[in-house]
Amino acid sequence: MIADVTITEKSFGPKVLMTDVKFSVDNGEKIGIVGRNGVGKSTLFGILAGNDQDYTGEVIYRRGVTVVSTAQEHHGDEDTTVLQYVLAGLPEYSHLSHIMETYPETMGTNMRKINEYTEALERFEQKGFYQIESVIEQELEKFQLAHVAHRPLRTLSGGQKRLVEVVKVMHADAHLALLDEPTNHMDYVAKKQFIDWLEAAREAMLIVTHDRDVLKQVDRIIEIKDGGCQSFKGNYDAYLKQNAVHTGTAMNEFELIEKRMANLKIKVADYQRLKEKSRNPATIQKFKRLENQARAELAELEQKEKPSFWIDKDSVEGLNYKVAGQYEKFKARNIRLNLKDGSMRSQRKLVEARNLALGYGDTILFEGVTIDLREGEALELRGRNGAGKTTLIKTLLGDKTVMRFDGELALDANVTVGIYEQEVSDVYFQLPLVDAIERMYLDRGLTISGTKTRQLLADYLFTESDGRIPIAKLSGGQKARFQLISMLANNPQLLILDEPTNHLDLPSIEELEIALEKYSGAILYVSHDQYFREAIGGAVVQIGAI
């Protein structure tokens, strides 16, 4: 065992986030951390990384264990070059480099320093640090970060910084790596590179992710739920099977509690009635004692919060009649997407491209692209980051900054379009959620009322207090749900989706997939989630080289 984690309480103001999170990590073990948006996965990550000390409990690492983590912020490192930043994150590199650079001028005939210098030279070679700079530059290039090694971190986008963090962790050679949503912003080639490393790496890992391609490679999944955690041995497919069984048992237990509570309420009423009818003091005392006992037990049971129950759709289909009925009664609330079903598909052509070539200035991004997308169909744009997928979408929507080199590109003039984007528009970023929803509707000439806004908050699992929080301060998952509200505001006939599964939790991803499978309009999407691609299907158009 290299880590033992016990968190008995973690709160934010009056809100208690965790009360019973306990697990350990073994040598070389790859663990996926999952849970609904807002349950505290990133908070747990901050505690494990040592950035958050405001909790009750303890995180114990075995003596001598080195831990490396992906950082969310880079305050103080803005002017550090990418290469310097990655090297500084390697255990021992800075220490050994300091000895090798400074000791020759100061050690003289000091045998202690001479020995330390000699040992540093040997250790530096053992760690492969003489070649590390060129190795890191090659790794950055594999993640489409060529020519950034000597650029300051402040010049990189948020997505590029996330990839730099992954490269840092990959080369740290630590005992335990902590990774928070590592594959967001990766294209399919970069993600394969990451998964290949994940499979071969010797270090233990804790990975906060809902990327099912990554979860398919882990040894164990820990789900954060209802303030505690549940451990499931095996990968994602094993988790789904075990979760169905575990949830069935938990529903039985909760149903027994509900029946016991109903029975106790009857007993309280009965004892109270019998006490009032009795004339014998001893009998009165007896029924009073029994009433108080029943009330005490009832009060204790009423303190228990209803657990969260979720079973994936495939496992639900295999449930027996009784368990299926229980699940329909007890299942956790999920997002509700208002999409028109496929009963009225017209098959009219919405998007068409013929031998299309696009680029900027003298640079051609891609050429020879043909698209024929009709209502009721799905089409995937597949290509590496920077290949021109976003450029094609922007041009389709009327962006005039792109020089069209050749071919044809047309969008049905009467089609309404809903767009799911990775980033929230700056226009809404500083507004409270409620105001952002109202502003977004009004900007599009759509009507919106207080009742409609409250319904949207409920449909997308926001609380009344969430509505007062600025978009900028929402979690990644909450921002993603705002983007879904924005995408569907005008009842679109064409959906354009750019990596829609990033930041959504597993139940929300499944709900999105179910809704899209029934959707009557057309879907043009970009996704590097193999599960999502299999669920949505459709033709594949390759943009740029494979």
N, C-alpha and C positions, 0 to 999 in steps of 0.2 A: 504494500500500500504506500502511495506517495502523498496522498492528501485525504484528510478527514474533515468534512464540513458539517457543522451544526449551527443552524440559525433558528433561535427560539422566538425572536421578534424583530421585525423590520417595519417601521412605520414612516409615513409622510404626513405630518400633522396629525389629525384625528383618524386618518385612514391607515388601518393595519394591513400591510401587504403580505407578510409572511409570519407564520406562527410555529411551523413545524417542518422545516426543510432540513433533511439529514441524509447524507450519502457519502461514500468514499470513492476514491479513484485509485485503480491499480496500475502498476507499471505497464506502459504501452497501450492502455485501454483507450479506445475511441468512443466517446460518449456524446450523443446528441441531446441538446436541451430544447424541449418544445413546450408550448403552452399558449393559451389565448392571449391576444394582444392586451397588454396592461396588467398581466399577472405578476410581473417583476423579473422577467428573464434578464433584461439588460441591467437591472438593479443587482441581481445576483452576480452577474458578470463583474460589475464594479467592485462588489465585496470581495470576490475571489482574486481580483487583480490588485487589491489593497488600496483602491482609490476611495472606498467608502468604509469608514470606521464607525458610522453611526448605526449600530445594530446590537442586539443582544445575542450572544452565542460565540462560537470560535471557529476559525479556519486554521487547521494545523497542517503544515507541510513537513514531510520527513526532512530531517537534518541533511543539509547539502543539496536539496532539490532546487533547481533553477526553473523559474516560471517566466514565460514570455506571453504577452497579450497584444491583441490589436487595439490601438488607441482610437478613441472617438474624436478627441480634440488634439490640436497641435500647438497650443499656446506656448510661446517661447522658442518654438522650432521653425517659425515661418521663414527665416533667412538661412536655415540649414539646408544644404543640398540633399537631394534624395539619397545619394550614395553615402554621405556622411551620416544621415539619419538611420539608414539600414545598418551600417557598420556599428553605430553606437548602440543598437539594439541587440548586438551579438554578445552573449556572455563571454567575458574574458578578453575580447578583442581590444577594448579601450585600455584595459589594465596592462596587457602584454605590450601593446604599441607604445604606451607611455614609458615602460621600462626600456624597451629597445631604442627609443629615441633620446632618452635623457641620461641613461646610465653611462654610456661611453664617455661623456664629458665630465662625469662626477665620481665614477667608481674608483679610479686610480688603482691602488694596490689593495683596496678593501675586499678581502676574500668573500665576505658575506654578499656584497653587491655583485661581485664577479660571478658567484654561484647563481644568484637570482637572475642575472643577465643571461647566463648560459641556459638555465632552465626555461627562461622565457623564450629564447630562440628555439629550443627543442619543442616546447609546447605550441608555439606559433606555427611551426611546420606540421606538427601532428594534427592541428585543427584545420589545416589547409588554408591558412590565412594569407599565405604569399600569393595565392591565385584568387582570393576571394573577390577582389574588386571586379575582375573580368567575368567571374562566374555570376555575380549579382547583376552586372550589366546584361549578360546573356539572358538571365531569368526575367529581368524587366522587359526585355524585347519580346520574350515569349508571351508576356501579358500585355502586349501592344503598348509598352512604355519605352520604346526606343528613343534615344536622344534626350531622356529626362534625367539621367543619372547625375548630371552636374547642374541641374536647375534647382532653384530654391523651392521648398515645399509650397510656399504661398502662390506660386505660379500654376499649381496643379488644380484640377477640378476635384470636387468631392469624390467622384467615382475613381479618379486616378489615385487619390490619397488612400482610398480603401484597398486598392490593388497593391500599393506600396507596402501597406501594413501586412498584407498576406505574404509578400516576398520577404519582409523582415522576419516574420514568424517561421517561414520555411527554412531560413538559413540560420536560425538562432541555435539549433541543436540543443534545445532545452529539454528538461525532463517532462515538463507539462506545458502545453500550448493552449491558450484561451482565445477562441476565435468567435467574434460576434458578426453573424450574417456575412461570412467571407465571400460568398459567390454572387452577392448582389453586384451588378454592373459588369460581371464577367460575360463574355460571349461563349459560344459552345466550345471553341478551341481552348480558351483559357480555363474554362471549367473542367474540361477533361484533364488538362495539365494539373490542376489542383487536386482532382480526385485521384489521379495516378500517384501524386505525392502522398495523399492521405492514406492510400492503401499500403504504400511502401515505408512510410515513416516509422521510426522506432519510438518516438516520444508519445506520451499519453496526450489526449486532447479532450477538451470540453468545447463543444461547438454549439452556440446558440444559432439555430437555423430552422426554417420550415422548407428548405430546399429538399425535396424528396429524393432527388438524385444523390445528394450528399448523405441523407439519412439512410439510404439503402446500403451505405458502406460502413456504418458504425457497428460497434459491438454491443452497445446498450443505449437505450433511450430513457431519459429521465423527464417526466412530465411535471411541470409546476402547475398546481391546481388547488383551488380552495385553501390557499395559505400554506399548503404542504407540498409534498412531492411523491410521486409513484415511480418506481423503477421497473423497466421492462427489458429483459435480456434479449439480445438479438437486434436485427436491423428494422427498417421501417415496416416491411411486410410482416415480420414477427410481431411488431408492436400493434399493428392493426388487429391481428387475431387475438392477442392477449388482452388488448383493451376491450374488445367485445365481451370476452368472458368476465373480466374484472368489472366492467360496467354493469353487466347482468347481475352479478353478485351484489354490487353496491346498490342497485335499484331495489333488489329484494330486501336488503337491510333497511333502506329508507322507507319502503312501503310498510314494513313491520313497525317502524317508528311512528309512521302516520296512523296506523291502525291502533297502536298503543295509546297515542295521544287522544284519538277519538274515544277510545274506551275509558280513559282516565277522566275525560270531560263528563261522560255519562256517570261515572262513579262519583265525581265531585258533587254533581247535581243530586244523585241518589242519597249520598251521605248527608248532604245539607238538608234534604227533605225529611229523612228519617230522624235527624237530630232535632229538627223543629217540631216533629210530631211526638217525640218521646217525652215522657214525664219523669222517668227514673233518672236521677242525676248521674248514676254510673253509666247508664246506657247513653245519655247525652255526651258524656266525656268520651266514651268509646267511639261514637260516630264522629265527634269533633276531631279525635286523634286520627281516625281513618281519612277524614276529609283533608286534614292538613298534610298527611303523608301523600295522598293523591295529588294535592295541589303542588307540593314540593317536587314530586317526580315530574309532573306536567311542566312546571316552570323550567326544570332542568332540560327536558326534551325540547321545549320551545326555543331554548338558546342555541340549539344545533341548527346551523344554516343548511339549506338544501344544497347537496353536492352538485357539481356540474357534470352532466352526463352527455357524452358525445360518442357515437359509433359511426364509422365510415359507411357510406351507402352500400358498398358491396357486402360488408358484414351484416348490415341490417337485413338484406335480402335473405340471408341464411338463418335468421333468428326464428325460433319457434313462435307459435301464435301468442303464447302468454308473454314472453319477453318482448316481442314486437309491440304488443299492446302497452306494456309498461314503458317502453322507450318513447312511444308516441305521447304518453302522458307526462313523462319526466324530462324529456330531452332539453338540453340547454338552448336558450335563445340564440338564433343566428341572424346574420344579416339577411334582409329581404330585398331582393332585386326585382324591380318592376319592369320585366321585359315581355314584349308581346310574343306569344307562342307561335309555332310554325304552321298553324292551320290555314293561314291566308297567304302563303307564299306565292308571288307572282312570277318569279324567275326573270324579272327584267334586269338588264345589264346595268350595274352601278359604277364599276370601274373598268377602264379599258386602257391597255398600253400596247403599242406595236413597235418592236425593235427600238426600244427606248434607250437613249444614252444621255446621262446627266453629268455635270461637273461644274467646277468653278474656275474662272480664268482659263488657263491653258491646260488644266488638269481634269482628265476624264475620270470620274469615280467608277462608273460601270457602263456597260453597253450591252445591246442585244436582249433587253428584258421585254417579255411579253406577258400581259396580264388580261384575264377575262374573268371578272368577278361578278356574279349575279346574286340577286336576292335569295337568301336561304343557303348560301354557300360560305365556306371559310377558305381563307388563303393565308399561308404563312410566308412572310418575307424572311429569308434565312441568309445570314452573312456575318462576317466578322465585324466587330466594332470599327466604325470608320469606313466601312465599305460603301455606304451611301443609303442605307435603309431609311434613316431619318430624313435625309435630303429628298428621297423619293416621296415620302409622306408629306413633307412641307410643300413640295412642288405641286402635288396632287391637290392640296388645300389652298393653293393660290399664291404661295410665296414667290415673289418676283426676283429674289436675289440670286436665284440659280440660273445659270446660263444653260439652256437646253441645247445639246449638241445635235441631236438627231431623233427621229421617230415621233410617235404620238403618245399623248397621255390625256385621258379625259375622265371627268367625274360627272355623273348624271346631275344636271343643273337643278333638279327638283328634290334631290335626296337630302334628308337631314342626317347630320353626322355627329356622333358622340366620340370623344377622344379621351383615352386614358393615358396620361403622361406621367413620366417618372417624377418630375418636379412640380410642386405647386406654384402657380403664377405669383410673381412678386406683388401683384395688385392685391392679393388676398392674404399674403403671408403674415402681416402684422395685425390683421383683423381678428376679433373673437370669432369662434366657429359659427355662431348664429348669424352674426353680421356678414361673415364671408359667404354663407349660403344665400342670404337675401341679396347681397351685392351681385353674386354670380348669376342668379336668376334674372335680376333687373338688367344687368349688362347685356343679356341675351333677349331682352324684350319679353320675358316670361313673367306670368303673374305668380306671386308668392304671398302667403299669409302666415300669421303666427301659428295657426293650426297646422298648416302644411309643413312649416319648419320643424315644429315639435314632432310631427309624424316621421319626418325624415331622420331626425335625431334618434327616435326609437327604432326605426327600421334598420339603422346602421349601428346600433348598439352604443350610442352616445347617451350619457346621462345629462340631466339639466345643468349640472355644474360643469360638465365638459363644454357645454355651449358657450360658457363665458371665458374659456381659455383661448388665447391667440393661436392661430394655426401654427405659427413658428414654434410654439412650445408643446405641440402635440407629439406623440410618439410616431415612429415610422408607420406603424399599423393604422393609427388613427388618421394620419395624413392620406394613406392609401384609401381609406374608406371615404374621406372627403372627395378624393379624385373620382371614386365610383359615383357618388352623388352628382358630381359635375358632369360626368360622362353621360348619365342617363336623364339629365334634366329636361331635354327637349324631345324625349321619346324617339330616339334616332332609328333610322332604317339601315345605317351603316355604322359599325363600331370599329374604331381603330385603336388597337391595344398595344402599348409598348411595355413589355415585361410586367403584366398585371399581377403576377403572383408574388413579386418582391414585396416584402413587409407584411403580407396578409398571413394570418394564422391558418392552420390546416383546415378547420371547419369552414372558414370563410373562403378559402381556395376551392374547396369542394362545392360550396354553395354557388360560387361563381361559375364553375364548370357545369353544374347541373343546369343553371339558368341559360348559359350559352348554348348548350346542346339543344335546348328547346326553342331558342331564339329564331324569330321569323326573318330577321334582316340578314345582312351580309357582315362578315367578320374579316377584317384585315389585321393580322397580328404579328408581333415579334415576340418570341419567347425562347429562352434557353432551358426551360423546364420540360424535360422529356415526358413526364407524366401529363402535364398540361397539353403538350403537343399531341399526345396520343388521344387524349379526351376530346379535343376540339377537331383534330384531323384537318382535312382539306388539302388542296393542292399546295405544293411547295415551289416558290420562285427563288432561285439562288441569285443573290446580289453580290457581284464581285467573285473573286476566286474562292474555291472551297478551302 
